[in-house]
């Protein structure tokens, strides 16, 4: 037998019906702003850091302003400091950040869902992530953002 649990919230908290929440797609093509969404995400930390540094260096050489936001959970954050990138504090939800990005790079973070075709997954580039995990993470991202791009080579980010 299933009994529902009822929770009451203080009147200061507005509770929305889940069906009323629709993700918005954010595209800022034309601007050269890149966001890298960090987190360990079932891959080797040193491999992720190396790839993100290559992406950062290439983006800056192409005139992009690069921003980095680490995962808010200390257990899964990369804990790195990109000297050439602006840092968004990890504990601030990305949905609360009032910035537009033309490219959003990560593995397959939930934070990438709202960025439409601007979202770019690097899962296929990760040698340390097993094939089943890659498939699951990519399917997760594409099921929520079918316009996201999954790349096979770093240069594909900038196409």
MODELLER restraints for C-alpha pairs under 7 A, 6 or more apart:
rsr = mdl.restraints
at = mdl.atoms
rsr.add(forms.Gaussian(group=physical.xy_distance, feature=features.Distance(at['CA:23:A'], at['CA:114:A']), mean=5.95, stdev=0.5))
rsr.add(forms.Gaussian(group=physical.xy_distance, feature=features.Distance(at['CA:24:A'], at['CA:114:A']), mean=5.63, stdev=0.5))
rsr.add(forms.Gaussian(group=physical.xy_distance, feature=features.Distance(at['CA:25:A'], at['CA:114:A']), mean=4.72, stdev=0.5))
rsr.add(forms.Gaussian(group=physical.xy_distance, feature=features.Distance(at['CA:25:A'], at['CA:115:A']), mean=5.12, stdev=0.5))
rsr.add(forms.Gaussian(group=physical.xy_distance, feature=features.Distance(at['CA:25:A'], at['CA:116:A']), mean=5.15, stdev=0.5))
rsr.add(forms.Gaussian(group=physical.xy_distance, feature=features.Distance(at['CA:26:A'], at['CA:114:A']), mean=6.07, stdev=0.5))
rsr.add(forms.Gaussian(group=physical.xy_distance, feature=features.Distance(at['CA:26:A'], at['CA:115:A']), mean=4.68, stdev=0.5))
rsr.add(forms.Gaussian(group=physical.xy_distance, feature=features.Distance(at['CA:26:A'], at['CA:116:A']), mean=6.22, stdev=0.5))
rsr.add(forms.Gaussian(group=physical.xy_distance, feature=features.Distance(at['CA:27:A'], at['CA:102:A']), mean=6.18, stdev=0.5))
rsr.add(forms.Gaussian(group=physical.xy_distance, feature=features.Distance(at['CA:27:A'], at['CA:115:A']), mean=6.13, stdev=0.5))
rsr.add(forms.Gaussian(group=physical.xy_distance, feature=features.Distance(at['CA:27:A'], at['CA:116:A']), mean=6.53, stdev=0.5))
rsr.add(forms.Gaussian(group=physical.xy_distance, feature=features.Distance(at['CA:27:A'], at['CA:118:A']), mean=6.04, stdev=0.5))
rsr.add(forms.Gaussian(group=physical.xy_distance, feature=features.Distance(at['CA:28:A'], at['CA:100:A']), mean=5.84, stdev=0.5))
rsr.add(forms.Gaussian(group=physical.xy_distance, feature=features.Distance(at['CA:28:A'], at['CA:101:A']), mean=5.56, stdev=0.5))
rsr.add(forms.Gaussian(group=physical.xy_distance, feature=features.Distance(at['CA:28:A'], at['CA:102:A']), mean=4.54, stdev=0.5))
rsr.add(forms.Gaussian(group=physical.xy_distance, feature=features.Distance(at['CA:29:A'], at['CA:102:A']), mean=4.86, stdev=0.5))
rsr.add(forms.Gaussian(group=physical.xy_distance, feature=features.Distance(at['CA:31:A'], at['CA:102:A']), mean=5.90, stdev=0.5))
rsr.add(forms.Gaussian(group=physical.xy_distance, feature=features.Distance(at['CA:32:A'], at['CA:63:A']), mean=6.88, stdev=0.5))
rsr.add(forms.Gaussian(group=physical.xy_distance, feature=features.Distance(at['CA:32:A'], at['CA:64:A']), mean=4.63, stdev=0.5))
rsr.add(forms.Gaussian(group=physical.xy_distance, feature=features.Distance(at['CA:32:A'], at['CA:65:A']), mean=6.18, stdev=0.5))
rsr.add(forms.Gaussian(group=physical.xy_distance, feature=features.Distance(at['CA:32:A'], at['CA:102:A']), mean=6.11, stdev=0.5))
rsr.add(forms.Gaussian(group=physical.xy_distance, feature=features.Distance(at['CA:33:A'], at['CA:64:A']), mean=5.40, stdev=0.5))
rsr.add(forms.Gaussian(group=physical.xy_distance, feature=features.Distance(at['CA:33:A'], at['CA:65:A']), mean=4.79, stdev=0.5))
rsr.add(forms.Gaussian(group=physical.xy_distance, feature=features.Distance(at['CA:33:A'], at['CA:66:A']), mean=5.93, stdev=0.5))
rsr.add(forms.Gaussian(group=physical.xy_distance, feature=features.Distance(at['CA:33:A'], at['CA:101:A']), mean=4.91, stdev=0.5))
rsr.add(forms.Gaussian(group=physical.xy_distance, feature=features.Distance(at['CA:33:A'], at['CA:102:A']), mean=5.46, stdev=0.5))
rsr.add(forms.Gaussian(group=physical.xy_distance, feature=features.Distance(at['CA:33:A'], at['CA:103:A']), mean=6.59, stdev=0.5))
rsr.add(forms.Gaussian(group=physical.xy_distance, feature=features.Distance(at['CA:34:A'], at['CA:64:A']), mean=6.50, stdev=0.5))
rsr.add(forms.Gaussian(group=physical.xy_distance, feature=features.Distance(at['CA:34:A'], at['CA:65:A']), mean=6.16, stdev=0.5))
rsr.add(forms.Gaussian(group=physical.xy_distance, feature=features.Distance(at['CA:34:A'], at['CA:66:A']), mean=4.79, stdev=0.5))
rsr.add(forms.Gaussian(group=physical.xy_distance, feature=features.Distance(at['CA:34:A'], at['CA:67:A']), mean=6.03, stdev=0.5))
rsr.add(forms.Gaussian(group=physical.xy_distance, feature=features.Distance(at['CA:34:A'], at['CA:101:A']), mean=5.51, stdev=0.5))
rsr.add(forms.Gaussian(group=physical.xy_distance, feature=features.Distance(at['CA:34:A'], at['CA:102:A']), mean=6.05, stdev=0.5))
rsr.add(forms.Gaussian(group=physical.xy_distance, feature=features.Distance(at['CA:34:A'], at['CA:103:A']), mean=4.73, stdev=0.5))
rsr.add(forms.Gaussian(group=physical.xy_distance, feature=features.Distance(at['CA:34:A'], at['CA:104:A']), mean=5.77, stdev=0.5))
rsr.add(forms.Gaussian(group=physical.xy_distance, feature=features.Distance(at['CA:35:A'], at['CA:66:A']), mean=5.94, stdev=0.5))
rsr.add(forms.Gaussian(group=physical.xy_distance, feature=features.Distance(at['CA:35:A'], at['CA:67:A']), mean=4.70, stdev=0.5))
rsr.add(forms.Gaussian(group=physical.xy_distance, feature=features.Distance(at['CA:35:A'], at['CA:68:A']), mean=5.64, stdev=0.5))
rsr.add(forms.Gaussian(group=physical.xy_distance, feature=features.Distance(at['CA:35:A'], at['CA:101:A']), mean=6.38, stdev=0.5))
rsr.add(forms.Gaussian(group=physical.xy_distance, feature=features.Distance(at['CA:35:A'], at['CA:103:A']), mean=6.29, stdev=0.5))
rsr.add(forms.Gaussian(group=physical.xy_distance, feature=features.Distance(at['CA:35:A'], at['CA:104:A']), mean=4.68, stdev=0.5))
rsr.add(forms.Gaussian(group=physical.xy_distance, feature=features.Distance(at['CA:35:A'], at['CA:105:A']), mean=6.15, stdev=0.5))
rsr.add(forms.Gaussian(group=physical.xy_distance, feature=features.Distance(at['CA:36:A'], at['CA:67:A']), mean=6.23, stdev=0.5))
rsr.add(forms.Gaussian(group=physical.xy_distance, feature=features.Distance(at['CA:36:A'], at['CA:68:A']), mean=4.79, stdev=0.5))
rsr.add(forms.Gaussian(group=physical.xy_distance, feature=features.Distance(at['CA:36:A'], at['CA:69:A']), mean=6.29, stdev=0.5))
rsr.add(forms.Gaussian(group=physical.xy_distance, feature=features.Distance(at['CA:36:A'], at['CA:104:A']), mean=5.87, stdev=0.5))
rsr.add(forms.Gaussian(group=physical.xy_distance, feature=features.Distance(at['CA:36:A'], at['CA:105:A']), mean=4.77, stdev=0.5))
rsr.add(forms.Gaussian(group=physical.xy_distance, feature=features.Distance(at['CA:36:A'], at['CA:106:A']), mean=5.90, stdev=0.5))
rsr.add(forms.Gaussian(group=physical.xy_distance, feature=features.Distance(at['CA:37:A'], at['CA:68:A']), mean=6.17, stdev=0.5))
rsr.add(forms.Gaussian(group=physical.xy_distance, feature=features.Distance(at['CA:37:A'], at['CA:69:A']), mean=5.14, stdev=0.5))
rsr.add(forms.Gaussian(group=physical.xy_distance, feature=features.Distance(at['CA:37:A'], at['CA:70:A']), mean=5.97, stdev=0.5))
rsr.add(forms.Gaussian(group=physical.xy_distance, feature=features.Distance(at['CA:37:A'], at['CA:105:A']), mean=6.07, stdev=0.5))
rsr.add(forms.Gaussian(group=physical.xy_distance, feature=features.Distance(at['CA:37:A'], at['CA:106:A']), mean=4.95, stdev=0.5))
rsr.add(forms.Gaussian(group=physical.xy_distance, feature=features.Distance(at['CA:38:A'], at['CA:69:A']), mean=5.93, stdev=0.5))
rsr.add(forms.Gaussian(group=physical.xy_distance, feature=features.Distance(at['CA:38:A'], at['CA:70:A']), mean=4.31, stdev=0.5))
rsr.add(forms.Gaussian(group=physical.xy_distance, feature=features.Distance(at['CA:38:A'], at['CA:71:A']), mean=5.54, stdev=0.5))
rsr.add(forms.Gaussian(group=physical.xy_distance, feature=features.Distance(at['CA:38:A'], at['CA:77:A']), mean=6.70, stdev=0.5))
rsr.add(forms.Gaussian(group=physical.xy_distance, feature=features.Distance(at['CA:38:A'], at['CA:78:A']), mean=6.41, stdev=0.5))
rsr.add(forms.Gaussian(group=physical.xy_distance, feature=features.Distance(at['CA:38:A'], at['CA:106:A']), mean=6.41, stdev=0.5))
rsr.add(forms.Gaussian(group=physical.xy_distance, feature=features.Distance(at['CA:39:A'], at['CA:70:A']), mean=5.93, stdev=0.5))
rsr.add(forms.Gaussian(group=physical.xy_distance, feature=features.Distance(at['CA:39:A'], at['CA:71:A']), mean=4.87, stdev=0.5))
rsr.add(forms.Gaussian(group=physical.xy_distance, feature=features.Distance(at['CA:39:A'], at['CA:76:A']), mean=5.40, stdev=0.5))
rsr.add(forms.Gaussian(group=physical.xy_distance, feature=features.Distance(at['CA:39:A'], at['CA:77:A']), mean=4.60, stdev=0.5))
rsr.add(forms.Gaussian(group=physical.xy_distance, feature=features.Distance(at['CA:39:A'], at['CA:78:A']), mean=5.47, stdev=0.5))
rsr.add(forms.Gaussian(group=physical.xy_distance, feature=features.Distance(at['CA:40:A'], at['CA:76:A']), mean=5.20, stdev=0.5))
rsr.add(forms.Gaussian(group=physical.xy_distance, feature=features.Distance(at['CA:40:A'], at['CA:77:A']), mean=6.09, stdev=0.5))
rsr.add(forms.Gaussian(group=physical.xy_distance, feature=features.Distance(at['CA:40:A'], at['CA:78:A']), mean=6.13, stdev=0.5))
rsr.add(forms.Gaussian(group=physical.xy_distance, feature=features.Distance(at['CA:42:A'], at['CA:129:A']), mean=6.03, stdev=0.5))
rsr.add(forms.Gaussian(group=physical.xy_distance, feature=features.Distance(at['CA:43:A'], at['CA:126:A']), mean=6.98, stdev=0.5))
rsr.add(forms.Gaussian(group=physical.xy_distance, feature=features.Distance(at['CA:43:A'], at['CA:128:A']), mean=5.28, stdev=0.5))
rsr.add(forms.Gaussian(group=physical.xy_distance, feature=features.Distance(at['CA:43:A'], at['CA:129:A']), mean=4.85, stdev=0.5))
rsr.add(forms.Gaussian(group=physical.xy_distance, feature=features.Distance(at['CA:44:A'], at['CA:128:A']), mean=5.63, stdev=0.5))
rsr.add(forms.Gaussian(group=physical.xy_distance, feature=features.Distance(at['CA:45:A'], at['CA:78:A']), mean=6.60, stdev=0.5))
rsr.add(forms.Gaussian(group=physical.xy_distance, feature=features.Distance(at['CA:56:A'], at['CA:66:A']), mean=6.67, stdev=0.5))
rsr.add(forms.Gaussian(group=physical.xy_distance, feature=features.Distance(at['CA:60:A'], at['CA:66:A']), mean=6.95, stdev=0.5))
rsr.add(forms.Gaussian(group=physical.xy_distance, feature=features.Distance(at['CA:66:A'], at['CA:85:A']), mean=4.98, stdev=0.5))
rsr.add(forms.Gaussian(group=physical.xy_distance, feature=features.Distance(at['CA:66:A'], at['CA:86:A']), mean=6.27, stdev=0.5))
rsr.add(forms.Gaussian(group=physical.xy_distance, feature=features.Distance(at['CA:67:A'], at['CA:85:A']), mean=5.10, stdev=0.5))
rsr.add(forms.Gaussian(group=physical.xy_distance, feature=features.Distance(at['CA:67:A'], at['CA:86:A']), mean=4.53, stdev=0.5))
rsr.add(forms.Gaussian(group=physical.xy_distance, feature=features.Distance(at['CA:67:A'], at['CA:87:A']), mean=5.70, stdev=0.5))
rsr.add(forms.Gaussian(group=physical.xy_distance, feature=features.Distance(at['CA:67:A'], at['CA:88:A']), mean=6.97, stdev=0.5))
rsr.add(forms.Gaussian(group=physical.xy_distance, feature=features.Distance(at['CA:68:A'], at['CA:85:A']), mean=6.29, stdev=0.5))
rsr.add(forms.Gaussian(group=physical.xy_distance, feature=features.Distance(at['CA:68:A'], at['CA:86:A']), mean=6.19, stdev=0.5))
rsr.add(forms.Gaussian(group=physical.xy_distance, feature=features.Distance(at['CA:68:A'], at['CA:87:A']), mean=5.03, stdev=0.5))
rsr.add(forms.Gaussian(group=physical.xy_distance, feature=features.Distance(at['CA:68:A'], at['CA:88:A']), mean=6.08, stdev=0.5))
rsr.add(forms.Gaussian(group=physical.xy_distance, feature=features.Distance(at['CA:69:A'], at['CA:87:A']), mean=6.10, stdev=0.5))
rsr.add(forms.Gaussian(group=physical.xy_distance, feature=features.Distance(at['CA:69:A'], at['CA:88:A']), mean=4.97, stdev=0.5))
rsr.add(forms.Gaussian(group=physical.xy_distance, feature=features.Distance(at['CA:69:A'], at['CA:89:A']), mean=6.46, stdev=0.5))
rsr.add(forms.Gaussian(group=physical.xy_distance, feature=features.Distance(at['CA:69:A'], at['CA:90:A']), mean=5.69, stdev=0.5))
rsr.add(forms.Gaussian(group=physical.xy_distance, feature=features.Distance(at['CA:70:A'], at['CA:77:A']), mean=5.71, stdev=0.5))
rsr.add(forms.Gaussian(group=physical.xy_distance, feature=features.Distance(at['CA:70:A'], at['CA:78:A']), mean=6.53, stdev=0.5))
rsr.add(forms.Gaussian(group=physical.xy_distance, feature=features.Distance(at['CA:70:A'], at['CA:90:A']), mean=4.98, stdev=0.5))
rsr.add(forms.Gaussian(group=physical.xy_distance, feature=features.Distance(at['CA:71:A'], at['CA:77:A']), mean=4.73, stdev=0.5))
rsr.add(forms.Gaussian(group=physical.xy_distance, feature=features.Distance(at['CA:71:A'], at['CA:90:A']), mean=5.71, stdev=0.5))
rsr.add(forms.Gaussian(group=physical.xy_distance, feature=features.Distance(at['CA:72:A'], at['CA:90:A']), mean=4.67, stdev=0.5))
rsr.add(forms.Gaussian(group=physical.xy_distance, feature=features.Distance(at['CA:72:A'], at['CA:91:A']), mean=4.82, stdev=0.5))
rsr.add(forms.Gaussian(group=physical.xy_distance, feature=features.Distance(at['CA:94:A'], at['CA:111:A']), mean=6.49, stdev=0.5))
rsr.add(forms.Gaussian(group=physical.xy_distance, feature=features.Distance(at['CA:102:A'], at['CA:118:A']), mean=5.66, stdev=0.5))
rsr.add(forms.Gaussian(group=physical.xy_distance, feature=features.Distance(at['CA:103:A'], at['CA:118:A']), mean=4.68, stdev=0.5))
rsr.add(forms.Gaussian(group=physical.xy_distance, feature=features.Distance(at['CA:103:A'], at['CA:119:A']), mean=6.08, stdev=0.5))
rsr.add(forms.Gaussian(group=physical.xy_distance, feature=features.Distance(at['CA:104:A'], at['CA:112:A']), mean=6.82, stdev=0.5))
rsr.add(forms.Gaussian(group=physical.xy_distance, feature=features.Distance(at['CA:104:A'], at['CA:118:A']), mean=5.76, stdev=0.5))
rsr.add(forms.Gaussian(group=physical.xy_distance, feature=features.Distance(at['CA:104:A'], at['CA:119:A']), mean=4.69, stdev=0.5))
rsr.add(forms.Gaussian(group=physical.xy_distance, feature=features.Distance(at['CA:104:A'], at['CA:120:A']), mean=5.96, stdev=0.5))
rsr.add(forms.Gaussian(group=physical.xy_distance, feature=features.Distance(at['CA:105:A'], at['CA:119:A']), mean=6.05, stdev=0.5))
rsr.add(forms.Gaussian(group=physical.xy_distance, feature=features.Distance(at['CA:105:A'], at['CA:120:A']), mean=4.84, stdev=0.5))
rsr.add(forms.Gaussian(group=physical.xy_distance, feature=features.Distance(at['CA:105:A'], at['CA:121:A']), mean=6.02, stdev=0.5))
rsr.add(forms.Gaussian(group=physical.xy_distance, feature=features.Distance(at['CA:106:A'], at['CA:120:A']), mean=6.52, stdev=0.5))
rsr.add(forms.Gaussian(group=physical.xy_distance, feature=features.Distance(at['CA:106:A'], at['CA:121:A']), mean=5.30, stdev=0.5))
rsr.add(forms.Gaussian(group=physical.xy_distance, feature=features.Distance(at['CA:106:A'], at['CA:122:A']), mean=6.06, stdev=0.5))
rsr.add(forms.Gaussian(group=physical.xy_distance, feature=features.Distance(at['CA:107:A'], at['CA:121:A']), mean=4.86, stdev=0.5))
rsr.add(forms.Gaussian(group=physical.xy_distance, feature=features.Distance(at['CA:107:A'], at['CA:122:A']), mean=5.09, stdev=0.5))
rsr.add(forms.Gaussian(group=physical.xy_distance, feature=features.Distance(at['CA:107:A'], at['CA:123:A']), mean=5.05, stdev=0.5))
rsr.add(forms.Gaussian(group=physical.xy_distance, feature=features.Distance(at['CA:108:A'], at['CA:121:A']), mean=5.72, stdev=0.5))
rsr.add(forms.Gaussian(group=physical.xy_distance, feature=features.Distance(at['CA:108:A'], at['CA:137:A']), mean=5.71, stdev=0.5))
rsr.add(forms.Gaussian(group=physical.xy_distance, feature=features.Distance(at['CA:108:A'], at['CA:138:A']), mean=6.21, stdev=0.5))
rsr.add(forms.Gaussian(group=physical.xy_distance, feature=features.Distance(at['CA:108:A'], at['CA:141:A']), mean=5.45, stdev=0.5))
rsr.add(forms.Gaussian(group=physical.xy_distance, feature=features.Distance(at['CA:112:A'], at['CA:119:A']), mean=5.77, stdev=0.5))
rsr.add(forms.Gaussian(group=physical.xy_distance, feature=features.Distance(at['CA:113:A'], at['CA:141:A']), mean=6.63, stdev=0.5))
rsr.add(forms.Gaussian(group=physical.xy_distance, feature=features.Distance(at['CA:113:A'], at['CA:144:A']), mean=5.92, stdev=0.5))
rsr.add(forms.Gaussian(group=physical.xy_distance, feature=features.Distance(at['CA:113:A'], at['CA:145:A']), mean=5.19, stdev=0.5))
rsr.add(forms.Gaussian(group=physical.xy_distance, feature=features.Distance(at['CA:116:A'], at['CA:145:A']), mean=6.09, stdev=0.5))
rsr.add(forms.Gaussian(group=physical.xy_distance, feature=features.Distance(at['CA:116:A'], at['CA:147:A']), mean=5.13, stdev=0.5))
rsr.add(forms.Gaussian(group=physical.xy_distance, feature=features.Distance(at['CA:116:A'], at['CA:148:A']), mean=5.70, stdev=0.5))
rsr.add(forms.Gaussian(group=physical.xy_distance, feature=features.Distance(at['CA:117:A'], at['CA:147:A']), mean=4.67, stdev=0.5))
rsr.add(forms.Gaussian(group=physical.xy_distance, feature=features.Distance(at['CA:117:A'], at['CA:148:A']), mean=4.81, stdev=0.5))
rsr.add(forms.Gaussian(group=physical.xy_distance, feature=features.Distance(at['CA:117:A'], at['CA:149:A']), mean=6.48, stdev=0.5))
rsr.add(forms.Gaussian(group=physical.xy_distance, feature=features.Distance(at['CA:118:A'], at['CA:148:A']), mean=6.73, stdev=0.5))
rsr.add(forms.Gaussian(group=physical.xy_distance, feature=features.Distance(at['CA:119:A'], at['CA:148:A']), mean=4.87, stdev=0.5))
rsr.add(forms.Gaussian(group=physical.xy_distance, feature=features.Distance(at['CA:119:A'], at['CA:149:A']), mean=6.20, stdev=0.5))
rsr.add(forms.Gaussian(group=physical.xy_distance, feature=features.Distance(at['CA:120:A'], at['CA:148:A']), mean=5.89, stdev=0.5))
rsr.add(forms.Gaussian(group=physical.xy_distance, feature=features.Distance(at['CA:120:A'], at['CA:149:A']), mean=4.78, stdev=0.5))
rsr.add(forms.Gaussian(group=physical.xy_distance, feature=features.Distance(at['CA:120:A'], at['CA:150:A']), mean=5.80, stdev=0.5))
rsr.add(forms.Gaussian(group=physical.xy_distance, feature=features.Distance(at['CA:120:A'], at['CA:151:A']), mean=6.97, stdev=0.5))
rsr.add(forms.Gaussian(group=physical.xy_distance, feature=features.Distance(at['CA:120:A'], at['CA:157:A']), mean=6.72, stdev=0.5))
rsr.add(forms.Gaussian(group=physical.xy_distance, feature=features.Distance(at['CA:121:A'], at['CA:149:A']), mean=6.17, stdev=0.5))
rsr.add(forms.Gaussian(group=physical.xy_distance, feature=features.Distance(at['CA:121:A'], at['CA:150:A']), mean=4.75, stdev=0.5))
rsr.add(forms.Gaussian(group=physical.xy_distance, feature=features.Distance(at['CA:121:A'], at['CA:151:A']), mean=6.35, stdev=0.5))
rsr.add(forms.Gaussian(group=physical.xy_distance, feature=features.Distance(at['CA:122:A'], at['CA:150:A']), mean=6.45, stdev=0.5))
rsr.add(forms.Gaussian(group=physical.xy_distance, feature=features.Distance(at['CA:122:A'], at['CA:151:A']), mean=6.01, stdev=0.5))
rsr.add(forms.Gaussian(group=physical.xy_distance, feature=features.Distance(at['CA:123:A'], at['CA:134:A']), mean=5.80, stdev=0.5))
rsr.add(forms.Gaussian(group=physical.xy_distance, feature=features.Distance(at['CA:124:A'], at['CA:134:A']), mean=6.75, stdev=0.5))
rsr.add(forms.Gaussian(group=physical.xy_distance, feature=features.Distance(at['CA:124:A'], at['CA:151:A']), mean=6.64, stdev=0.5))
rsr.add(forms.Gaussian(group=physical.xy_distance, feature=features.Distance(at['CA:124:A'], at['CA:152:A']), mean=5.84, stdev=0.5))
rsr.add(forms.Gaussian(group=physical.xy_distance, feature=features.Distance(at['CA:125:A'], at['CA:152:A']), mean=6.17, stdev=0.5))
rsr.add(forms.Gaussian(group=physical.xy_distance, feature=features.Distance(at['CA:125:A'], at['CA:153:A']), mean=6.87, stdev=0.5))
rsr.add(forms.Gaussian(group=physical.xy_distance, feature=features.Distance(at['CA:142:A'], at['CA:148:A']), mean=6.34, stdev=0.5))
